Amino acid sequence: MSATPSTILVVEDDSIVRMLIVDVLEELDYKVVEADGSEQALAFLQDQSQQIDLMMTDVGLPGMDGRELAGEARKLRPALPILFASGYAENIDVPSDMHVIGKPFSIDQLRDKVKGILN
């Protein structure tokens, strides 16, 4: 494990789901930044002093959806890994360099997915 834990930006408009994801990731020794939607997420992404190693976003966000957010995020941080969480994972088209995890996911699935992306 590197000295500085990876920072994950979690974008989820459902506060209970967001809290659960954050709890799991913090338990796994990741640093977590939370956003309740695209606007808040973009504010973090625009702040170049804010380290972000992975953005995990719900696809179904109000306003700008997760895919649009991912597009904007990549304009700001072209190399940023992106993980979509979706209840319709099998029906979602994501660019080949982005990742998807189906909801509901287990703690183990989330851990394995995040580790796989960050390593």
C-alpha beads as a LAMMPS data file, in Angstrom:
LAMMPS data file: protein, C-alpha beads

119 atoms
118 bonds

1 atom types
1 bond types

-500.0 500.0 xlo xhi
-500.0 500.0 ylo yhi
-500.0 500.0 zlo zhi

Masses

1 110.0

Atoms # bond

1 1 1 0.000 0.000 0.000
2 1 1 1.391 3.396 -0.901
3 1 1 1.882 5.979 1.818
4 1 1 -0.896 8.206 0.550
5 1 1 -4.240 6.489 0.173
6 1 1 -6.020 6.913 -3.143
7 1 1 -8.773 9.519 -3.163
8 1 1 -12.141 8.542 -4.578
9 1 1 -14.810 11.043 -5.542
10 1 1 -18.214 9.451 -4.900
11 1 1 -21.115 11.080 -6.743
12 1 1 -24.505 9.777 -5.608
13 1 1 -27.704 11.734 -5.047
14 1 1 -29.203 9.177 -2.651
15 1 1 -27.651 10.119 0.687
16 1 1 -28.132 6.670 2.248
17 1 1 -26.522 4.872 -0.676
18 1 1 -23.731 7.459 -0.726
19 1 1 -23.105 6.984 2.979
20 1 1 -22.862 3.213 2.549
21 1 1 -20.419 3.496 -0.342
22 1 1 -18.306 6.023 1.567
23 1 1 -18.265 3.776 4.659
24 1 1 -17.086 0.814 2.623
25 1 1 -14.377 2.763 0.818
26 1 1 -13.107 4.378 4.023
27 1 1 -13.034 0.964 5.646
28 1 1 -10.766 -0.085 2.780
29 1 1 -8.434 2.812 3.628
30 1 1 -9.380 5.061 0.752
31 1 1 -9.831 8.772 1.201
32 1 1 -13.298 9.776 0.041
33 1 1 -14.705 13.030 -1.259
34 1 1 -18.504 13.116 -1.499
35 1 1 -20.733 14.917 -3.963
36 1 1 -24.513 14.771 -4.070
37 1 1 -24.643 15.551 -7.774
38 1 1 -22.811 16.771 -10.837
39 1 1 -22.424 20.398 -9.779
40 1 1 -20.677 19.526 -6.537
41 1 1 -18.584 16.899 -8.314
42 1 1 -17.437 19.367 -10.966
43 1 1 -16.452 21.858 -8.278
44 1 1 -14.086 19.229 -6.811
45 1 1 -12.781 18.295 -10.259
46 1 1 -12.080 21.935 -11.139
47 1 1 -10.033 22.362 -7.959
48 1 1 -6.607 21.274 -9.145
49 1 1 -5.314 21.099 -5.569
50 1 1 -7.855 18.329 -4.886
51 1 1 -6.328 14.931 -5.548
52 1 1 -8.796 12.532 -7.167
53 1 1 -7.657 9.079 -8.278
54 1 1 -11.058 7.705 -9.227
55 1 1 -14.544 9.074 -9.730
56 1 1 -17.366 6.729 -8.872
57 1 1 -20.689 8.078 -10.059
58 1 1 -24.266 6.951 -10.203
59 1 1 -25.543 6.972 -13.777
60 1 1 -28.982 8.288 -12.853
61 1 1 -28.219 11.679 -11.371
62 1 1 -30.713 14.546 -11.452
63 1 1 -29.811 17.252 -13.947
64 1 1 -26.597 16.227 -15.648
65 1 1 -26.476 12.427 -15.629
66 1 1 -23.440 10.351 -14.774
67 1 1 -22.346 9.904 -18.365
68 1 1 -22.484 13.619 -19.098
69 1 1 -20.613 14.236 -15.848
70 1 1 -17.955 11.730 -16.909
71 1 1 -17.528 13.602 -20.184
72 1 1 -17.062 16.892 -18.345
73 1 1 -14.740 15.250 -15.820
74 1 1 -12.511 13.957 -18.601
75 1 1 -12.246 17.445 -20.085
76 1 1 -10.885 18.632 -16.729
77 1 1 -8.851 15.520 -15.908
78 1 1 -8.261 13.481 -19.074
79 1 1 -6.647 10.524 -17.315
80 1 1 -9.228 10.177 -14.526
81 1 1 -10.535 6.617 -14.103
82 1 1 -14.323 6.542 -13.949
83 1 1 -16.572 3.912 -12.405
84 1 1 -20.298 4.029 -13.073
85 1 1 -22.727 2.478 -10.624
86 1 1 -25.982 1.493 -12.277
87 1 1 -29.016 -0.574 -11.495
88 1 1 -29.127 -1.317 -15.222
89 1 1 -25.486 -2.217 -15.701
90 1 1 -26.126 -4.627 -18.539
91 1 1 -27.996 -1.969 -20.519
92 1 1 -25.477 0.794 -20.189
93 1 1 -22.997 1.713 -22.868
94 1 1 -19.832 3.157 -21.459
95 1 1 -16.647 4.121 -23.255
96 1 1 -14.138 1.295 -23.259
97 1 1 -11.823 3.129 -20.868
98 1 1 -14.528 3.512 -18.214
99 1 1 -15.908 0.916 -15.823
100 1 1 -19.328 -0.198 -14.582
101 1 1 -20.527 -1.903 -11.421
102 1 1 -24.115 -3.126 -11.216
103 1 1 -26.320 -2.067 -8.320
104 1 1 -26.895 -3.522 -5.854
105 1 1 -23.296 -4.572 -5.363
106 1 1 -21.676 -6.339 -2.455
107 1 1 -18.851 -4.869 -0.421
108 1 1 -16.515 -7.447 -1.948
109 1 1 -17.567 -6.552 -5.486
110 1 1 -16.981 -2.882 -4.809
111 1 1 -13.608 -3.544 -3.205
112 1 1 -12.442 -5.782 -6.054
113 1 1 -13.654 -3.369 -8.709
114 1 1 -11.990 -0.330 -7.131
115 1 1 -8.742 -2.182 -6.450
116 1 1 -8.736 -3.494 -9.995
117 1 1 -9.118 0.009 -11.422
118 1 1 -6.596 1.698 -9.143
119 1 1 -3.845 -0.928 -9.352

Bonds

1 1 1 2
2 1 2 3
3 1 3 4
4 1 4 5
5 1 5 6
6 1 6 7
7 1 7 8
8 1 8 9
9 1 9 10
10 1 10 11
11 1 11 12
12 1 12 13
13 1 13 14
14 1 14 15
15 1 15 16
16 1 16 17
17 1 17 18
18 1 18 19
19 1 19 20
20 1 20 21
21 1 21 22
22 1 22 23
23 1 23 24
24 1 24 25
25 1 25 26
26 1 26 27
27 1 27 28
28 1 28 29
29 1 29 30
30 1 30 31
31 1 31 32
32 1 32 33
33 1 33 34
34 1 34 35
35 1 35 36
36 1 36 37
37 1 37 38
38 1 38 39
39 1 39 40
40 1 40 41
41 1 41 42
42 1 42 43
43 1 43 44
44 1 44 45
45 1 45 46
46 1 46 47
47 1 47 48
48 1 48 49
49 1 49 50
50 1 50 51
51 1 51 52
52 1 52 53
53 1 53 54
54 1 54 55
55 1 55 56
56 1 56 57
57 1 57 58
58 1 58 59
59 1 59 60
60 1 60 61
61 1 61 62
62 1 62 63
63 1 63 64
64 1 64 65
65 1 65 66
66 1 66 67
67 1 67 68
68 1 68 69
69 1 69 70
70 1 70 71
71 1 71 72
72 1 72 73
73 1 73 74
74 1 74 75
75 1 75 76
76 1 76 77
77 1 77 78
78 1 78 79
79 1 79 80
80 1 80 81
81 1 81 82
82 1 82 83
83 1 83 84
84 1 84 85
85 1 85 86
86 1 86 87
87 1 87 88
88 1 88 89
89 1 89 90
90 1 90 91
91 1 91 92
92 1 92 93
93 1 93 94
94 1 94 95
95 1 95 96
96 1 96 97
97 1 97 98
98 1 98 99
99 1 99 100
100 1 100 101
101 1 101 102
102 1 102 103
103 1 103 104
104 1 104 105
105 1 105 106
106 1 106 107
107 1 107 108
108 1 108 109
109 1 109 110
110 1 110 111
111 1 111 112
112 1 112 113
113 1 113 114
114 1 114 115
115 1 115 116
116 1 116 117
117 1 117 118
118 1 118 119
